[in-house]
């Protein structure tokens, strides 16, 4: 049976675009919340001051389809930021994702390097990047792989750079839903997504300092948009074999989902940790 990483790679493809679009009908909220969570304009300006006249060098880890830089451009006022165009490198095991993210980059970000690999395989000079960020990007990195992945993440920013990781807590929808999904459909719980708690533990074991900002919000849609809700949930599991009705009929998943709808409105409760990482 394919593991979580293999299934996630299959779903980042042209063949799964319809499901991806349904997922982002709800999940775009994740990136808006992140873009509004702190003063990114001032934060980037302060990083620019540290490097002087050259452009900032940034690595987007598991870049997906580039929703975070798009959200920053839309909600964080970056068009007024006093920064040079950012040299924006893209890392993802999916060539499809790299192409999508590259095409979506707003003008303040200029596509630079490309790494069609998992984070665990990143080979770059120590401190090659001033900034590395991974936004809702590390779920398919299994707990046994997290130490290597976080070592490579920290290697990329070295002692002078800074990292940003946004990841769901074990109490948030993405992890809770995946646990109940696996339990209901005979999945292997060893394939459960990694949580922010596990990511933070792996970083701290590597000697990193992690400043954590908890975020709470909901993804939502009316029940009249059941196709979008179904696509969102299928993507949450990287498994489109089961319809929304089938999910509702299986336990314990059915009970969990029943708690996510009230008065014909779906609300999926998120708890996300925004982590600022330094050495």
C-alpha positions in Angstrom: 0.0 0.0 0.0 1.2 3.5 -0.8 2.4 5.6 2.1 1.2 9.2 2.8 4.1 10.8 1.0 3.5 8.7 -2.2 -0.3 9.5 -2.2 0.4 13.2 -1.6 2.7 13.3 -4.7 0.0 11.7 -6.8 -2.5 14.3 -5.8 -0.1 17.2 -6.8 -0.7 16.6 -10.5 -2.7 17.9 -13.4 -4.9 14.8 -13.2 -6.1 15.9 -9.7 -6.6 19.6 -10.5 -10.4 19.5 -10.0 -9.9 18.1 -6.5 -7.2 20.6 -5.8 -9.4 23.5 -6.9 -12.2 22.2 -4.6 -9.7 22.0 -1.7 -8.6 25.6 -2.2 -12.2 26.8 -2.3 -12.0 26.3 1.5 -8.3 26.1 2.2 -7.4 29.5 0.8 -8.5 30.8 4.2 -5.4 29.1 5.7 -3.2 31.4 3.7 -5.2 34.6 4.3 -5.1 33.9 8.0 -1.3 33.5 7.8 -0.9 36.7 5.7 -2.9 38.6 8.4 -1.2 37.0 11.4 1.8 39.4 11.6 3.2 42.5 10.0 5.0 40.7 7.1 5.8 44.0 5.4 7.9 45.2 8.3 9.3 41.8 8.9 10.6 41.5 5.4 11.9 45.1 5.5 13.9 44.2 8.7 15.4 41.2 7.0 16.3 43.3 3.9 18.1 45.8 6.2 20.2 42.9 7.6 21.5 41.8 4.1 22.0 45.3 2.8 21.9 46.2 -0.9 21.5 42.6 -2.3 18.2 40.8 -2.7 16.9 38.5 0.0 17.3 34.8 -0.8 14.3 32.8 0.1 13.4 29.1 -0.1 9.8 28.0 -0.2 9.7 24.4 1.1 7.1 22.1 -0.4 5.8 25.2 -2.3 2.6 23.6 -3.5 0.8 25.9 -5.8 2.2 29.1 -4.4 -0.8 30.2 -2.2 1.2 31.8 0.5 3.1 34.4 -1.6 -0.2 35.1 -3.4 -1.9 35.7 0.0 0.9 37.9 1.1 0.6 40.1 -2.0 -3.2 40.3 -1.5 -3.3 40.9 2.3 0.1 42.1 3.6 0.8 45.3 1.7 4.0 44.0 0.2 3.7 46.2 -2.8 4.6 49.1 -0.5 7.5 47.2 1.2 11.0 48.8 1.1 12.7 45.6 -0.2 14.5 44.6 -3.4 12.8 41.8 -5.4 13.2 38.6 -3.5 15.2 35.8 -5.1 12.6 33.1 -4.6 13.6 29.4 -4.8 11.1 26.6 -5.0 11.4 23.2 -3.5 8.8 20.4 -4.0 9.0 16.8 -5.0 6.3 17.5 -7.6 7.3 19.2 -10.9 3.7 20.2 -11.3 3.7 22.1 -8.0 6.9 23.9 -8.9 5.5 25.0 -12.2 2.2 26.1 -10.6 4.0 28.1 -7.8 6.4 29.7 -10.3 3.6 30.9 -12.5 1.7 32.3 -9.5 4.6 34.4 -7.9 3.6 38.0 -7.4 6.0 40.7 -8.8 8.0 41.3 -5.6 9.1 37.6 -5.7 11.4 36.6 -8.6 11.7 32.9 -9.3 15.2 31.7 -8.7 16.4 28.1 -8.0 14.3 25.0 -8.3 14.7 21.8 -6.3 12.4 18.9 -7.4 13.1 16.8 -4.3 11.8 16.2 -0.8 13.2 18.5 1.9 15.2 15.6 3.3 17.3 15.5 0.1 18.1 19.2 0.0 21.8 19.7 -0.8 22.9 23.3 -0.6 25.6 25.4 1.1 25.0 26.0 4.8 23.2 29.3 5.2 22.4 29.5 1.4 19.1 31.2 2.2 18.2 34.3 4.3 14.7 32.9 4.8 13.1 29.5 4.5 9.4 29.0 4.9 7.1 26.0 4.9 3.4 26.8 5.1 1.1 23.9 5.6 3.8 21.9 3.8 5.2 19.2 6.0 2.3 16.9 6.8 3.5 14.1 4.6 7.0 14.1 6.2 6.7 11.1 8.5 7.8 11.3 12.2 10.9 9.1 11.5 11.9 11.5 8.7 11.3 14.7 10.6 14.8 14.9 12.3 16.5 14.8 8.9 14.0 17.2 7.3 14.4 19.7 10.1 18.2 19.3 10.0 18.1 20.2 6.3 15.8 23.1 6.9 18.1 24.5 9.6 21.1 23.9 7.4 19.5 26.0 4.6 19.2 29.1 6.9 22.5 28.5 8.7 23.2 30.7 11.8 22.1 34.0 10.3 18.9 33.2 8.5 15.4 32.7 9.8 12.7 30.1 9.2 8.9 30.2 9.2 6.8 27.1 9.6 3.0 27.1 9.7 1.6 23.7 10.6 -1.6 22.3 12.2 -1.6 21.2 15.8 -2.7 17.7 16.7 -5.9 19.4 17.9 -6.6 21.1 14.6 -8.8 19.8 11.8 -6.2 18.5 9.4 -4.7 16.1 11.9 -7.9 15.2 13.7 -9.7 14.5 10.4 -6.8 12.4 9.1 -6.8 10.3 12.3 -10.5 9.6 12.1 -10.4 8.9 8.4 -7.6 6.3 8.8 -9.5 4.7 11.7 -12.8 4.6 9.8 -11.4 3.2 6.5 -8.9 0.7 7.8 -5.8 2.9 7.2 -2.5 2.5 9.0 -2.3 5.0 11.8 1.5 5.0 11.4 0.7 7.1 8.2 -0.9 9.8 10.2 0.2 13.3 9.3 2.9 14.9 11.3 1.7 17.6 13.8 3.1 21.0 14.7 4.1 19.5 18.1 6.3 16.9 16.4 7.8 19.4 14.0 8.7 21.7 16.9 10.2 18.8 18.9 12.4 17.9 15.9 13.5 21.5 15.5 14.4 21.9 19.2 16.2 18.5 19.2 18.5 20.1 16.5 19.2 23.1 18.8 16.8 25.5 17.2 14.9 28.3 19.0 11.2 28.2 18.1 8.9 31.1 18.8 5.3 29.8 18.5 2.2 31.9 17.7 -1.0 29.8 17.9 -3.8 30.6 15.4 -7.4 29.5 15.7 -10.0 29.9 13.0 -12.4 27.8 10.8 -12.6 26.8 7.2 -16.2 26.8 6.1 -18.8 26.5 3.4 -22.6 26.1 3.2 -23.9 22.6 2.8 -25.3 23.7 -0.6 -21.6 23.5 -1.8 -21.3 19.9 -0.9 -19.1 19.1 -3.9 -16.5 21.6 -2.7 -16.8 20.2 0.9 -16.3 16.7 -0.4 -13.3 17.7 -2.5 -11.8 19.6 0.4 -12.1 16.5 2.7 -10.8 14.1 0.1 -7.8 16.3 -0.3 -7.4 16.5 3.4 -6.8 12.7 3.3 -5.1 12.6 -0.2 -7.7 9.9 -0.9 -10.6 10.4 -3.2 -12.0 6.9 -3.1 -14.8 7.8 -0.6 -17.7 10.3 -1.1 -18.8 12.7 1.6 -21.9 10.4 2.2 -19.6 7.5 2.8 -17.4 9.5 5.2 -20.5 10.5 7.1 -21.7 6.9 7.3 -18.4 5.5 8.8 -17.4 5.7 12.4 -15.6 7.4 14.1 -15.3 9.8 11.2 -19.1 10.3 10.9 -19.3 11.6 14.4 -16.4 14.0 13.9 -18.0 15.4 10.7 -21.4 15.6 12.3 -19.8 18.0 14.8 -18.5 20.2 12.0 -21.9 21.1 10.5 -24.6 23.3 12.1 -27.6 24.9 10.5 -26.5 23.8 7.0 -23.1 25.4 7.4 -19.8 23.4 7.5 -17.2 24.7 9.9 -13.8 22.9 10.2 -12.0 24.1 13.4 -8.3 24.8 12.8 -5.5 25.2 15.3 -2.3 26.2 13.6 1.1 27.0 15.0 3.0 29.8 13.3 6.6 29.1 14.2 9.5 31.5 13.8 12.7 29.5 13.8 16.3 30.6 14.5 19.6 28.9 15.4 
